[in-house]
Amino acid sequence: MRNIFRGPFQGLSGASGDESTQLQFISRLLPVLTGVIGVAGTLAWWRYADQT
């Protein structure tokens, strides 16, 4: 994915060099992890909620 804010904001965030790679990995991991937790929570709610 092309990062359109790379030039002007890269220096402000302090993300450069090796830290940029780590930041990019975490930036992609967090939404995926949030989605997985959300789906698991929804399925658990459907399974164990009192539906009487």
C-alpha positions in Angstrom: 0.0 0.0 0.0 1.4 3.4 -0.9 1.9 5.8 1.9 1.0 9.3 0.7 2.1 10.9 4.0 5.5 9.4 4.1 7.5 12.5 3.0 6.2 15.3 5.2 5.3 13.4 8.3 8.0 10.7 8.5 10.4 13.0 10.4 7.7 14.2 12.8 6.8 10.7 14.0 10.4 9.7 14.5 9.8 6.5 12.4 12.8 6.1 10.3 15.2 3.3 9.4 14.6 0.0 11.2 12.0 1.5 13.5 9.9 2.3 10.5 9.7 -1.4 9.6 8.7 -2.3 13.1 6.1 0.5 13.2 4.7 -0.7 9.8 4.4 -4.3 11.1 2.5 -3.2 14.2 0.3 -0.8 12.2 -0.8 -3.8 10.1 -1.1 -6.2 13.1 -3.3 -4.1 15.3 -6.4 -3.9 13.0 -6.2 -7.6 12.2 -5.8 -8.5 15.9 -8.7 -6.2 16.8 -10.9 -7.8 14.1 -10.1 -11.3 15.3 -10.9 -10.4 18.9 -14.1 -8.8 17.8 -15.2 -11.8 15.8 -14.3 -14.1 18.7 -16.2 -11.9 21.1 -19.3 -11.8 18.9 -19.3 -15.6 18.4 -18.9 -16.1 22.2 -21.7 -13.7 22.9 -24.0 -15.5 20.4 -23.0 -18.9 22.0 -23.2 -18.1 25.7 -25.6 -15.2 26.1 -28.9 -15.9 27.8 -31.3 -16.3 24.8 -34.4 -17.6 26.6 
